[in-house]
Amino acid sequence: MTTTNTLSGCAASPRRGGLLNQLALLAAALRQDFRRRLADRERHRAFRNLADLDDRTLEDIGLRRTHIGAAANLPLEINSSLAIRQMAADRRAAGQRMRRR
């Protein structure tokens, strides 16, 4: 049994069509992974711009320079923005606990 391959219009066995489908799926997955990694790198680069801010500005937004250094060294798979947001929230919570005492 042969089928017509929609990509080239020639006769191909079902097994070959399956291989082409698998290759197409693999290519799509690779493109998606590449785009995700590119977006991760761009987000990480933008995040590192925080290091250019002075200490007073960082303090105004609830951060310390050590937070930026710690978050900047995280792997690209981890969203540094979310990590630093959590660090700032933890710092604010600790400050509120200290004021209650």
Number of C-alpha atoms within 10 A of each C-alpha: 6 12 14 13 15 10 8 8 9 10 14 16 12 14 11 14 18 12 11 14 12 12 12 12 12 12 12 12 12 12 12 12 12 12 12 13 14 13 13 18 14 13 15 22 12 11 17 17 10 16 16 9 11 11 12 11 12 17 13 9 9 16 21 20 15 10 18 21 14 13 21 21 12 13 11 16 11 13 16 22 17 11 17 21 15 13 19 18 14 12 15 14 12 11 11 11 10 9 8 6 5
